Amino acid sequence: MITTIRIKASEEFSDLFALAKVGGKVKEGKHPKFEFTSEQQRREYEKLSKHLKGVGVNGGGAEKGDPDARKVRRRNRP
């Protein structure tokens, strides 16, 4: 049995574009939902949606922050 993953739908263009790009579907009804066939597909949707909205990226288009920054601070701690 295949279980689908559903999240709250949005009418923003960037969300609908990301949904179409990853192959998700819109489930109409009283409370519309975005429907995905796998968790990987949902994660890809969220990543693309955030990228299109500019969340988590600086002005140059690169992702914010250094993933190793916490390790560096701990090593240099007195």
N, C-alpha and C positions, 0 to 999 in steps of 0.2 A: 504494500500500500504506500503510495507516494503522498506525503504531506506537503501542502503548500505553505509558504510563509507570507503573512499579510501584515501590512503596516498602514497607518493612516494616510489617505491620499492627499495630495496637494494640487492646486490648480496653477502653480507657477510654471512658466515655460521651461525653466532649467530643470525642474523635477520631472516634467513630462518628457523632455528630451532625453534625460538620463535613463528614464524608465524604458523608452523605446530603444535606446542604444543597447541596453543589456538584455532586452527581450522579455521584460516583464509585461504584465497585463493590468488593466484597470477593472476592478470588480465594482459595477454600479450597484446602487441600492440607496437606502435611507442614509447610511454612513458609508460613502465610497472608500475603497481600499485599493492599495497597490498590491499585486500578487506576484510572488516569485516562486520558481520551482525548487530553488536550493538556497542555502545560507550563503554560499559563495556568490551567487547572482545578486543577492540583497546587499552584500558587502561592496560589491563592484558598483552597484547603483549608488550607495551612500558616498563612496569615494568620488565618483564622477559628479554627483550632485554638488558636493562640497567644493570640488575644483571649479565647476561652472559658476558657483556663487562667489568664489574667491575667499571662502572660509579656510583658514589655516595656511594661507599663502601670503607672502610679503609682496611689496610693490613690484619686485623684479620677476615674480612668477614662481620663485622657488618656495619650497615648503618652509614654514617658520621653524625656528629652533634647530638645535644641533642634538641629534639623538645621543651623542656621547657626552654632552655637556655635564650631566649629573655625575658621571664617572670622573670627569676632569676636576670638578669642584671637590669631590671627596678625596682625590689623591693630593690635592694642594692644601687640604685642610691642616691647620697647625696642630 
